[in-house]
Amino acid sequence: HACMHLIVSSGIGAGLAQFTLQTPMLVACGIAGMGFVVAALKFKEPEKVKKTNKRMIADSKNKKGGGKLGNDDDDNYDADDAQELGQHGGDAGVEKAKPEYQAPILCMFFISFCFALAFSGYLYFSGLLLFDLFGWESLEFGFVAMGASIWMVIHQTSTFVAFQKKFGKHASLMLGACFMGLGLFAMSAWGGDVRSFTGVPLVVLSVGTLAFGVAFVQPSITSITSRYALQSEQGSVLGKSQAIYSLGNTLGPLIWGGVYSYKWQMVYTLAGSLAFCILVMGLNVLRLNRQLPEHMKMKDNSGDDTSSMKYLDPDSKQQHQQDLQSMEMADMKNVDDTAVSSAEAEAASLRRENIILKSKLKQYAATAADGQIIDDEDVNEALQA
């Protein structure tokens, strides 16, 4: 929606500005008025329906139905799921977030502010910069802005979706922040002849890189922020995030205006530095994500964690198997040493057999993780035993 808004407003605004500079403002005012009238007459507030515990749990299962867990974060696991499992505020009906969920939200608020402030350097001053450097006026700037917005839409509807599905929300945020920073830094090198590399080629390259980064950062902020909020609080949390974003947009012209009048290159150097602050804060949010109750419970329930063996290289898997066998042989020797009576001997025999069967199951798990075919009869025999 935001990208389409930029496309339409850039093109129409540039065209209307050819009449008078006031024309785009008057048209925008009229469109906003029509939007108010339509919203007031047609839109009705929906009735609030309080979900039961069963309904909430069913919804959480539906949300988890089609995703993969454990790229850089558990994208299908949110604060409500943790709450329903008794990990986030106790019973499912308790609408209170624990502090460990508040810290990532506060970090995301800071990221939202930094993003708005950094992006406003491009939004509000790139047109003035193009005029000062190359003499481009509203029509030329309109083409640049529209091209950037179209590029943004292409990646937000294709590349971003595929990348987030494979690597997760946090990785998408950090990748976008990296490209956004590179694009802003490149803008500080604009100048010279319009036909030289620092002219049109660098304008296209830097604006395209910036747009690619924004296409990743903007939707990631919303999705990550909502991931850490309870369902009943998502509207409030996202509203605060939007308010902080608006604050960054409001302060942007004031801050960057003073910096631009001193040295225009500093606008994009500082804005690029803010983008890399987003990258650092994104890493911090991911660190906090790993400390959440649901992750700690997954580690506690993982046991020997044979499923993680599929991420090991062949040498590490072999070493892991040897370590397991060594530990199991030591256990079996201890069993032999303590079997001093017939009853204890029988118990020791059962324990020994159990250790052997557990070893078999671990080997089957490792083999299955490698994608190899195993004997179903052996597996069934071990499981039944």
C-alpha positions in Angstrom: 0.0 0.0 0.0 2.8 2.4 0.9 4.7 1.6 -2.3 1.7 2.1 -4.5 1.0 5.4 -2.7 4.6 6.5 -3.5 4.2 5.5 -7.2 0.9 7.2 -7.7 1.7 10.4 -5.7 5.1 10.7 -7.4 3.7 10.5 -11.0 0.6 12.6 -10.4 2.4 15.1 -8.3 5.1 15.7 -10.8 2.6 16.1 -13.6 0.3 18.5 -11.6 3.3 20.6 -10.6 3.8 21.6 -14.2 0.8 23.9 -13.8 1.5 25.5 -10.5 3.3 24.4 -7.3 0.1 24.8 -5.4 -1.9 22.4 -7.7 -0.6 19.1 -6.2 -1.4 20.3 -2.6 -4.9 21.4 -3.5 -5.6 18.1 -5.3 -4.2 16.1 -2.4 -6.4 18.1 0.0 -9.5 17.3 -2.1 -8.6 13.5 -2.2 -8.1 13.4 1.6 -11.5 15.1 2.0 -13.2 12.5 -0.2 -11.5 9.7 1.8 -12.9 11.2 5.0 -16.5 11.3 3.6 -16.3 7.7 2.3 -14.9 6.4 5.6 -17.5 8.2 7.6 -20.5 7.0 5.6 -19.5 3.5 4.6 -17.2 2.0 7.2 -18.7 0.5 10.4 -16.8 -0.7 13.4 -17.1 -4.5 13.7 -18.5 -6.1 16.9 -15.8 -7.3 19.3 -15.9 -11.1 19.8 -14.1 -12.5 22.8 -12.3 -15.7 21.9 -12.5 -18.6 24.2 -9.4 -20.5 25.2 -10.2 -23.3 22.7 -10.7 -20.9 19.9 -7.4 -19.2 20.6 -5.5 -22.5 20.7 -7.2 -23.5 17.4 -6.2 -20.3 15.8 -2.6 -20.7 16.9 -2.6 -24.2 15.4 -3.9 -22.8 12.1 -1.2 -20.2 12.1 1.4 -22.8 12.6 0.0 -25.1 9.9 2.1 -24.1 6.9 5.4 -22.6 8.0 8.8 -23.8 8.9 10.2 -23.3 12.4 13.8 -22.3 13.1 15.5 -20.4 10.3 16.5 -17.2 12.1 13.3 -17.1 14.2 10.1 -19.1 14.7 8.0 -17.1 12.2 4.8 -19.0 13.0 5.2 -18.7 16.7 4.0 -15.6 18.4 3.3 -14.3 21.9 -0.2 -15.7 22.0 1.1 -19.2 21.2 3.5 -18.9 24.1 0.7 -17.7 26.4 -1.5 -20.6 25.5 1.2 -23.0 26.3 1.6 -21.5 29.8 4.9 -19.9 28.9 3.8 -16.3 28.6 1.8 -15.0 31.5 0.3 -18.3 32.7 -3.1 -19.4 31.6 -4.5 -18.6 28.2 -6.9 -16.0 29.5 -4.2 -13.9 31.2 -3.6 -10.9 28.9 -0.3 -9.7 30.3 3.1 -9.9 28.5 6.2 -10.9 30.4 9.2 -8.5 30.4 11.2 -10.7 28.0 8.6 -9.9 25.3 8.6 -6.2 26.0 12.3 -5.8 25.3 12.1 -6.8 21.6 9.1 -4.5 21.2 11.0 -1.6 22.6 13.9 -2.4 20.3 11.5 -2.5 17.3 10.1 0.9 18.3 13.7 2.3 18.1 14.2 0.6 14.8 10.9 2.2 13.5 12.1 5.6 14.5 15.6 5.2 13.0 14.0 3.9 9.7 11.7 6.9 9.4 14.4 9.4 10.2 16.9 7.8 7.8 14.3 7.4 5.0 13.1 11.0 5.4 16.5 12.2 4.3 15.8 10.7 0.9 12.1 11.5 0.8 12.4 15.2 1.6 15.8 16.3 0.3 16.7 14.2 -2.7 14.5 16.4 -5.0 16.3 19.5 -3.7 19.6 17.8 -4.1 18.9 16.8 -7.7 17.9 20.4 -8.4 21.1 21.8 -6.8 23.4 19.4 -8.5 21.9 18.8 -11.9 19.2 21.5 -12.2 16.5 18.8 -12.4 13.0 20.1 -11.6 9.8 18.4 -10.4 9.2 16.4 -13.5 12.6 14.8 -13.5 12.4 14.1 -9.8 8.9 12.6 -10.3 10.4 10.1 -12.7 13.2 9.2 -10.3 10.8 8.8 -7.4 8.3 6.7 -9.4 11.0 4.5 -10.7 12.3 3.8 -7.2 8.8 3.1 -6.0 8.1 0.6 -8.8 11.4 -1.1 -8.1 10.3 -1.3 -4.4 7.0 -2.9 -5.3 8.6 -5.5 -7.5 10.9 -6.7 -4.7 8.4 -6.4 -1.9 5.9 -8.7 -3.8 8.5 -11.2 -5.0 12.0 -11.2 -3.6 11.0 -10.2 -0.1 8.3 -12.9 0.2 10.7 -15.6 -1.0 13.6 -14.5 1.2 11.4 -14.1 4.3 9.9 -17.6 3.8 13.4 -19.1 3.6 15.4 -17.1 6.1 12.9 -15.5 8.4 11.7 -12.0 9.4 14.8 -10.9 11.3 17.2 -11.8 8.5 14.9 -9.9 6.1 15.1 -6.8 8.3 18.9 -7.0 8.6 19.5 -7.5 4.9 17.2 -4.6 4.0 19.0 -2.3 6.6 22.3 -3.2 5.0 21.2 -2.3 1.4 19.4 0.8 2.7 22.6 2.0 4.3 24.7 1.3 1.2 22.2 3.2 -0.9 22.2 6.3 1.4 26.0 6.3 1.6 26.2 6.1 -2.3 23.9 9.2 -2.5 26.5 11.2 -0.6 28.8 10.8 -3.7 26.4 12.4 -6.2 27.8 15.3 -8.2 29.8 16.4 -11.2 28.7 16.0 -14.7 25.3 14.4 -15.1 26.8 12.1 -17.8 29.7 10.9 -15.6 29.5 7.9 -13.2 28.6 10.1 -10.3 25.8 11.6 -12.3 22.9 9.5 -13.7 24.5 6.1 -13.3 25.2 6.6 -9.6 21.7 8.2 -9.1 20.1 5.1 -10.5 22.4 2.7 -8.7 22.0 4.3 -5.3 18.3 5.0 -5.4 17.7 1.4 -6.6 19.8 0.0 -3.8 18.0 2.2 -1.3 14.6 1.1 -2.6 15.6 -2.6 -2.4 16.5 -2.1 1.2 13.3 -0.2 2.1 11.3 -3.0 0.4 12.7 -5.4 3.0 12.8 -3.1 6.1 9.4 -1.6 6.0 7.2 -4.8 6.1 9.7 -6.5 8.4 9.2 -3.9 11.1 5.4 -4.5 11.2 5.6 -8.3 11.1 8.4 -8.5 13.7 6.7 -6.1 16.0 3.3 -7.9 15.9 5.2 -11.2 16.5 6.1 -10.1 20.0 2.7 -8.6 20.9 -0.3 -10.5 22.3 -3.2 -10.7 19.9 -5.3 -8.5 22.1 -2.5 -5.8 22.2 -1.4 -5.9 18.6 -3.5 -2.9 17.6 -2.1 -0.9 20.4 1.5 -2.0 19.9 1.4 -1.4 16.1 -0.3 2.0 16.7 2.6 3.0 19.0 5.0 1.8 16.4 3.3 3.9 13.7 3.3 7.0 16.0 7.0 6.6 16.6 7.5 6.2 12.8 5.5 9.5 12.3 7.7 11.2 14.9 10.8 10.2 12.9 9.1 11.6 9.8 8.3 14.8 11.6 11.7 15.4 13.0 13.4 14.4 9.7 12.9 17.7 7.8 13.9 19.8 10.8 17.1 17.8 11.5 18.2 17.2 7.9 17.3 20.7 6.8 19.9 22.1 9.2 22.4 19.5 8.2 21.8 20.1 4.5 22.4 23.8 4.9 25.7 23.1 6.5 26.9 20.2 4.2 24.5 18.2 2.1 26.8 15.1 2.0 26.4 14.7 5.8 22.6 14.2 5.4 23.1 10.9 3.6 26.2 9.9 5.6 24.3 10.2 8.8 21.1 8.6 7.4 23.2 5.7 6.2 24.7 5.4 9.7 21.2 5.2 11.1 20.4 2.4 8.6 23.3 0.4 10.0 22.1 1.1 13.5 18.9 -0.8 12.4 21.2 -3.7 11.4 22.8 -3.8 14.8 19.5 -3.5 16.6 18.1 -6.2 14.4 20.9 -8.5 15.6 20.0 -7.6 19.2 16.3 -8.4 18.7 17.3 -11.8 17.3 19.5 -12.3 20.4 16.5 -11.5 22.6 14.4 -13.8 20.5 16.7 -16.7 21.4 16.1 -16.0 25.1 12.3 -16.2 25.0 10.5 -18.9 27.0 9.4 -20.9 24.0 13.0 -21.3 22.8 14.3 -22.3 26.2 11.5 -24.9 26.4 12.5 -26.3 23.0 16.0 -26.7 24.2 14.9 -28.4 27.4 12.7 -30.8 25.4 15.2 -31.5 22.8 17.0 -34.2 24.9 20.0 -35.5 22.9 18.9 -33.4 20.0 19.4 -36.0 17.3 17.3 -33.9 14.9 20.1 -31.3 14.9 22.5 -33.8 13.5 21.2 -33.1 10.0 23.0 -29.8 10.2 26.4 -31.4 10.9 29.0 -32.3 8.3 29.8 -36.1 7.8 33.0 -36.0 10.0 31.1 -34.2 12.8 28.3 -36.8 12.6 30.8 -39.7 12.8 32.5 -38.1 15.8 29.1 -37.5 17.4 28.2 -41.2 16.9 31.5 -42.3 18.4 31.0 -40.1 21.4 27.6 -41.5 22.0 28.8 -45.1 21.7 31.6 -44.3 24.2 29.2 -42.9 26.7 26.9 -45.9 26.2 29.7 -48.4 26.7 30.7 -46.6 29.9 27.1 -46.8 31.1 26.9 -50.5 30.3 30.2 -51.2 32.2 28.8 -49.4 35.2 25.7 -51.6 34.9 27.8 -54.7 35.0 29.8 -53.5 38.0 26.7 -52.9 40.1 24.8 -56.1 39.2 25.6 -58.0 42.4 22.4 -60.0 42.9 20.1 -61.9 40.5 17.4 -59.2 40.8 19.9 -56.5 40.1 21.4 -58.5 37.3 18.0 -58.8 35.6 17.5 -55.1 36.0 21.0 -54.5 34.7 20.2 -56.7 31.7 17.1 -54.7 30.9 19.0 -51.4 31.3 21.7 -52.7 28.9 19.1 -53.7 26.4 17.4 -50.3 26.7 20.7 -48.5 26.1 21.4 -50.6 23.0 17.9 -49.8 21.7 18.3 -46.1 22.4 21.6 -46.2 20.5 19.8 -47.9 17.5 17.1 -45.2 17.5 19.7 -42.5 17.5 21.5 -44.1 14.6 18.1 -44.4 12.7 17.5 -40.7 13.4 20.9 -39.8 12.0 20.4 -42.0 9.0 17.0 -40.5 8.3 18.4 -37.0 8.7 20.9 -37.9 5.9 17.9 -38.9 3.7 19.0 -42.5 3.5 16.5 -45.4 3.4 16.4 -47.6 6.6 14.9 -50.9 7.4 11.4 -50.4 8.7 11.4 -53.7 10.5 14.4 -52.7 12.6 12.8 -49.4 13.5 9.5 -51.1 14.4 11.3 -53.7 16.5 13.2 -51.1 18.4 10.2 -48.9 19.0 8.1 -51.8 20.2 10.9 -53.0 22.5 
